[in-house]
Amino acid sequence: MPIRNLARPVLARFRDRPAAALPAALAVALGLGWAGREVAFAREQAKQVAAQTVTLDQVEMKPYTYEGSKPLGKLGIYLAGDTPASDKFVTGRLVLDPGQTPHPPHTHVEEEVMVIESGTGEIVVAGKVTKIGPGSVMYTTPNVAHGITNTGDTPIVFYFIKWAAKK
């Protein structure tokens, strides 16, 4: 029996009871809408950073350059992507060679934290320069100029975490 013929008894029921057609159509529309929402949610979840632990030996440290410069050190990214509460989440480790800065002081929409593991240098935040060493921490709010310079004789090693509020 063709599909067209199978649909006739169902359609005939609605012809005999027009008041039932609206709730049935509404149920189908809501069901399709809900299914579409679930698919979109699943796709968004697939793009999000998963809960996990990353060890240093899992991080690929690559030469770091800025706008075509010679290598300034080595950069490794632990995690990057969106999280349930933030956009543009990234955490990484930079080993910055003596006398180098990764880039001039800059601003961005993300909040940022830097934690100094070893080495010495200077961090500028909102025009204020602070001498830093192991255990120092920098925090900046969005759109505040900040930067770091290695003023020591050995590499400065620091970790950074950046994120933007979910919109």
C-alpha positions in Angstrom: 0.0 0.0 0.0 1.5 3.4 -1.0 2.5 5.7 1.8 -0.1 8.2 0.5 -2.9 5.7 1.2 -1.6 5.1 4.8 -1.9 8.7 5.6 -5.5 9.0 4.5 -7.1 7.4 7.6 -5.1 9.7 9.9 -6.1 12.8 7.9 -9.7 11.6 7.8 -9.8 11.6 11.6 -8.8 15.3 11.7 -11.3 16.1 9.1 -14.0 14.6 11.3 -12.6 16.4 14.4 -11.1 19.7 13.4 -10.5 20.7 17.0 -8.0 17.9 17.4 -5.9 19.1 14.4 -4.5 22.1 16.2 -3.2 20.3 19.3 -1.8 17.6 17.1 0.0 20.1 14.9 1.2 22.0 18.0 2.6 18.7 19.5 4.5 17.9 16.2 5.9 21.5 16.0 7.0 21.4 19.7 8.5 17.9 19.2 10.5 19.1 16.2 11.6 22.3 18.0 12.7 20.3 21.0 14.7 17.8 18.8 16.4 20.7 17.0 17.3 22.3 20.4 18.8 19.0 21.6 20.9 18.6 18.4 22.2 22.2 18.8 23.0 21.5 22.5 24.8 18.3 21.6 26.9 20.2 19.0 27.7 23.0 21.5 28.8 20.4 24.1 31.1 18.7 21.6 32.9 22.0 21.1 33.4 22.6 24.8 36.6 21.9 26.8 36.0 18.6 28.6 36.8 18.2 32.3 40.3 16.7 32.4 43.8 16.7 33.8 46.7 17.6 31.5 50.3 16.9 32.5 53.3 18.8 31.2 54.5 15.8 29.3 51.3 15.9 27.3 51.8 19.5 26.2 53.6 20.1 22.9 56.0 23.0 23.4 56.6 24.8 20.1 58.8 27.7 19.2 57.0 30.9 19.9 57.3 33.9 17.5 55.4 37.2 17.3 54.5 38.6 13.9 57.3 36.8 12.1 60.0 37.5 14.7 62.8 35.1 15.5 61.8 32.5 18.2 61.3 34.3 21.5 60.9 31.1 23.5 58.6 28.1 23.6 54.8 28.0 23.9 52.5 25.1 24.9 48.8 25.1 25.1 47.1 22.8 27.6 43.4 23.5 26.8 41.6 25.9 24.5 37.9 26.4 23.7 34.6 27.3 25.3 33.5 26.0 28.7 30.0 25.9 30.2 30.6 29.4 31.8 33.1 31.1 29.5 34.1 31.7 25.9 37.6 31.8 24.6 39.1 29.8 27.5 42.8 29.0 27.1 45.5 27.9 29.4 49.1 27.5 28.5 52.8 27.7 29.4 55.4 30.1 28.0 59.2 29.7 28.4 60.4 33.2 27.5 64.1 33.7 26.6 66.2 36.3 28.5 65.7 39.8 27.3 62.5 39.0 25.4 58.8 40.1 25.6 56.2 37.9 23.9 54.6 41.0 22.4 54.1 44.7 23.3 51.6 45.5 26.1 48.2 44.8 24.7 44.5 44.5 25.6 41.8 41.9 24.9 38.3 41.1 26.0 39.3 38.1 28.1 40.3 38.3 31.8 43.8 36.9 32.3 45.9 35.4 35.1 49.7 34.7 34.8 51.6 32.6 37.4 55.4 32.9 37.4 57.1 29.5 37.9 60.7 30.6 37.5 62.9 33.5 36.3 62.7 37.2 36.8 61.2 40.0 34.9 58.7 42.9 34.9 55.0 42.9 34.3 53.1 46.1 33.4 49.4 46.3 34.1 47.5 49.6 33.4 50.8 51.5 33.2 52.2 50.2 36.5 55.5 48.2 36.3 56.1 45.5 38.9 59.3 43.4 39.3 58.3 39.7 39.4 59.9 36.4 40.2 58.9 32.8 41.2 55.4 32.8 42.8 54.3 36.1 41.4 50.8 36.4 40.0 49.3 38.9 37.6 45.5 39.3 37.1 43.9 41.7 34.6 40.4 42.6 33.8 39.2 42.8 30.2 40.6 45.6 28.0 43.4 46.7 30.5 46.8 47.1 28.9 49.3 44.5 30.2 52.5 42.8 29.2 55.6 40.9 30.5 59.3 41.2 29.9 62.1 38.8 30.9 64.8 41.0 32.5 66.8 38.1 33.8 69.7 36.0 32.5 67.7 32.8 32.4 64.3 31.9 30.8 61.2 33.0 32.6 58.6 30.3 32.8 55.0 31.3 33.4 51.5 29.8 33.0 48.6 31.8 31.8 44.8 31.4 31.9 42.4 33.5 29.8 38.7 33.5 29.5 35.7 35.7 28.5 32.3 35.7 30.2 29.7 33.6 28.3 27.4 35.9 26.3 
